[in-house]
Amino acid sequence: MSRLRHSWSEKHRPDEHHTLRRCWRCGLFEITRHEASEYPPHWKEYRRDGDLIRSDQMPECVAVEVMA
């Protein structure tokens, strides 16, 4: 059985240090932090419904039914 893949929005850059994108299917946000060259490497975090998802890998896409 194959896993459902995320369907990402276009990237949004609210400032020079962050990139945001959202999965259209499950609402997962991927936040990428771009540090200056003298700091540690860039990092990513994932949030769904405002909650931080602690994971070393991208969480699975869990499509939700949208109520109109």
C-alpha positions as CSV (number, residue, x, y, z in Angstrom):
1,M,0.0,0.0,0.0
2,S,1.5,3.3,-1.0
3,R,1.5,6.3,1.3
4,L,-0.4,9.5,0.4
5,R,2.1,12.2,-0.6
6,H,1.9,15.8,0.6
7,S,0.5,18.4,-1.8
8,W,2.5,21.5,-1.0
9,S,1.5,25.1,-1.5
10,E,3.9,27.6,-3.0
11,K,6.7,28.7,-0.5
12,H,6.0,31.8,1.5
13,R,8.9,33.9,2.9
14,P,7.5,36.1,5.7
15,D,11.1,37.3,6.4
16,E,14.6,36.5,5.3
17,H,15.0,33.8,7.9
18,H,11.9,31.6,7.4
19,T,10.2,29.7,4.6
20,L,6.7,28.3,5.1
21,R,4.6,25.9,3.1
22,R,1.4,24.1,3.8
23,C,0.0,20.7,2.7
24,W,-3.3,21.2,0.9
25,R,-4.5,17.8,1.9
26,C,-3.7,17.5,5.7
27,G,-2.9,21.1,6.8
28,L,0.7,20.2,7.9
29,F,3.0,23.3,7.9
30,E,6.7,22.9,7.2
31,I,8.7,25.8,8.6
32,T,12.3,26.1,7.5
33,R,14.7,28.3,9.3
34,H,17.6,29.8,7.4
35,E,20.4,30.7,9.8
36,A,23.3,33.0,9.0
37,S,26.4,31.3,7.8
38,E,28.2,31.6,11.2
39,Y,25.4,29.6,12.9
40,P,24.5,25.9,12.9
41,P,22.8,24.4,9.8
42,H,19.3,25.2,8.7
43,W,16.5,23.3,10.4
44,K,12.9,22.3,9.8
45,E,9.9,21.9,12.0
46,Y,6.4,20.7,11.4
47,R,3.2,21.9,12.8
48,R,-0.4,20.8,12.5
49,D,-3.3,22.7,14.1
50,G,-0.8,24.8,15.9
51,D,0.9,21.8,17.6
52,L,4.6,21.1,17.1
53,I,5.2,17.6,15.7
54,R,8.5,16.3,17.0
55,S,10.0,14.1,14.3
56,D,13.4,13.6,12.6
57,Q,11.5,12.8,9.4
58,M,8.6,14.5,7.6
59,P,5.3,13.3,9.2
60,E,2.9,11.3,7.0
61,C,0.1,13.0,5.1
62,V,-3.2,12.2,6.7
63,A,-5.8,13.7,4.5
64,V,-8.7,15.3,6.3
65,E,-12.2,15.9,5.0
66,V,-13.0,19.6,4.8
67,M,-16.4,20.6,5.9
68,A,-18.0,23.4,3.9
